């Protein structure tokens, strides 16, 4: 039985990954900032924060980092581990896509992500730990993402939904269940060790078509409201009055015409990466059952 730590266990990927680990015989230690009660055998919740105070840990065989990469990389660089666990960590393709953003906050985020990647690799190599870094595109399917799910919730509540015909940039939305599958593959494939993998969804479609599919997934009539690109900045300025949308910068509007795609051929070859097409249902935007 592998002893496995899941950092960011209560997040969208963790909710998809932990049942897979338990079903395959792992003893899972799930880290959360809030106290939780275990509802399944071989699942132990630990209370802690990767940025501030980590709990005492048992000897580990595997560590999954599903939360902020910078916090995990800094912790790993100073951690005292009884074994040399296999590490699988999530970064983001924002490390590249936001590198030249016109939004200073986005450029700073991209720089933070790239620094975290370097710190992770250097720390793992100094400890002779095998590592895999996964960098997904736009994540959906766990009911917790701050982009498509929030738009779907907005549309379901107010019965209107933005439609941006000029948003021709291609996207590859990737489902959390497919990312959970990649996690399991990464710890079982020797060839996945000490490598980075970009992960995109199984379909490339324009932002406009992607948003149309989100709208069509919602029950009942939803009015599509055309939004020209020149007006999108103004709309974005109004949404910044709501804290739920403040993470979206003006750079996001600029990228609506740009393709943000993953070169995931290595993942297909070494991880058997075969993600699903983007066909959301109304249930896609709901939180899954508690672990």
N, C-alpha and C positions, 0 to 999 in steps of 0.2 A: 504494500500500500504506500503510494507516494504521498509525502507530506507537502502540501501545496499552500502557499500564501497567495491570496488574491487581494491586491491593493486597489481600492476603488470598487469594492465588491458590490456596493449598492447602486452603482451607476448602470447605464444602459447596457454596456457590454458585459459587466459582471452578472447582471440578472440572466443573461443568455448563456454565459460560460459556466457558472457554478453548477447548474443541473447536469451539464455534460460531464464535468469532472466527477461529481458524485456518482453518476451512473456508470462511469468507467473505473470506479474503485479508488479514487483519491480521498485522502483525509484532508479536508479543506479548512484552512484558517482564513476567515473573511474579515478584512479590516474595514472599519467604518468609523466615522467621527462621532457617531451616536450609538448608545447602547442598544443592542438588538438581542432577541431571543431566538435560538436555533430551533428550527422546525423539522429538520431532517437529520438522520443519523450521519455521523462523520462530518458534520458541519459545525464549526465553532466560530462564533463571532468575537472579534477582538475590537476593543475601542482604542482608537489612536488617530493621529494625524501625521502624515508624512512630513509636513513642514515644521511641526512643533514637537510632539512627544509620541514616540512609538512605544508600544507595549513590549514586554519580554516575549521573545519568539523562541519556538522550539527549533531543533535542527530541521532544516528544510531541504527538500529535493528540487522543488520548482518554485519560482516566484513569477507571478504575473503582475505587471504594473499597468493598470487600466486608467489611471488618473493623470494628473499633470506630470509630464516627463521631467521637467526641471526639478521638481521636488524629489522625485524618485532618484534621479541621477545623483543629486547632491547627497541624499541619504545613503545610497549604495557606496559612494566614494568614502564614507566614514564608518560604514557598518562593520560590526564584528560578527561574522557568521561562523557557525560551527562546521558547516560543510561548504561545498562549492555548488550551490544550486543552479539549475538551469534557469535562465532569465529570459522572459518574453515581455517586451515593453512596447507601449503604443506612443508614437509621436503623431505627427500630422503632416499632410502635404502642404499645409499653410507655411511650413518652413521654406518652401520654394515659391508657392503661388503668391505670397504676400511680401516677398523680398523687395519688390520694386513698387509697392503700393504708394498711392499718393497720400494715404492716411498715415501719419507718423506713428500712431498707436499700433497699426498693423505691421509696419516695418519693424517696430520694436518687438512685437510678438514673434515674427519670423526669426529675428536675431536670437531671441531667447530660446526658441526651439532648436536652432542649429547649435547653439552653445550646449544645450542639454544633451543633444545627440553626441557631441564630442566628449562631454563629461561621462556619459554612460559608457561609451566604448572604452575610454581610457581607464575608468574604474574597473570594468569587467576584465579587461586585459591584465591589469595589475594584479587581480585576484585569480587569474587563470580560470575565469568563469565563461562558459558558453552562453552567448546572448543572441537574441533575434530582435530586430526593431521592425515594427509594422507601422506603416504610414498610410492610413486610409484617406479616401476622399470624403465626400459629404455623407455623414452617417445618419441613418433613419431606422425606424422599426422598433425602438425601445420605449417610445412614448416620453422620452426625456430630452431629446435634442432641442437646441434653441433656434432651429431654423424651420425645417419643414413641419415638424409637429406643432410648433407655435402658430405657424400660418394656418395649419389645418384647424386648430382650436379656435383661432380667430374667425375663420370662415364658418365653422359650425355654430358659433355663437351669434354672429352678426348677419349671417346669410349673404355675405358679399365676399368676393375674393379677387385679388389683383390679377390682371392679365397684362403681360408686357410683351407685345408682339415683336418688338425690336430686340428682345433679349435672346440673341441667337447663339450665344456661347454654349458650348457643349459641356455636359456634366455626366458623372457616373455615380449616382447615389448608391451607397452600399449598405446592405441590411446588417443589423447587429448579429443575427444568427450566423450569417456567413463569416463575420469577423470572429465569432466564437469558434467556429469550425477551423479557421486559420490558426487560432491559438493552440488548439489541440494538435493540429498537424505540425506546428513549429517545434513542439517538444518531442515529437516522435520521429522527425526526419533529421538525420545527421547532417545532411547537405544544407539544412536551414541554419546551422550554427554560424555565428559571427557574420551575419548578413543583414542587410536592410531590404525590405520589400515594400514597394508601393502597391496599394490595394484599391482597385476601383470596382464599381458594380458591374453587372453583366450586360449593361446596355448604355450606349452613348446617346443622349438626347439633349435637345436645346433646353435652356432654362424655361422658355415659354411653354414647351411641351411638358416639361417636368411639373410645372405649376398647374397646368391644365389637368394632369392626371391626379394630382393631389385634390383639386376641386371636385373632379368626377368621383373620387373615392368617398366623398362625404354624402350622408343620407339627406334626402330632401332637396328642394330647389336652392341652388346657390347662384347668386347673380355675379357673373364675371364683369369686373370693372376695368376697362382699358386704362392703362397707365403709361403714357409716353416716357421715354427715358429722360427727357429734359425736365419732366415733373417729378421723377423719382427722387431726386435730391431733396426737393421740398417735402415730399411725403416722408422721407427718412428723417428730416429735421423734426417733423411733428411726432414721429414715433419715438424720438429720443426723450420726449416728455414722459414716456412710460418706461420704468426701469427694466421691464422685460425685454426691451429692444435696444438698450443702450450698447450692447456688445457689437451691434452691426454698424460699421463705419462707412464713410462715404466711398471708400475704396471698393466696397461691395457693389455699388452701383456701376462704377467704372468697369468692373470685371464681368458685368452681364453680357458684354459682347465678346469676351475672351473664352477660349476653351481651357477648362481645368480638368485634364485627363491624367490617368495613371498609366505608366508603362509597367504593366503587371505580368509581362511574359515570364519573368523569372519565378514569380509566385505560381503561375500556372504549371510551370515545369517542375518546381521543387516542392510545392505545397499542395499540388493538385487543386489549385484555386479555380473554382467554377461557380462564381456568384450568380445569383438570380437576376432576372430582368426586373425593371421597376414597374410593378403592378400592385400599388397599394390598395388596401381595403379600408373600410371605416375603422376596423379594429387595429389597424397598423398604428394608429395615433394614441392608443390607450396604454396605460401602464400594465405590465404583466402582473400575474399573481405574486404575492410576497414569497420570498425564499423560505 
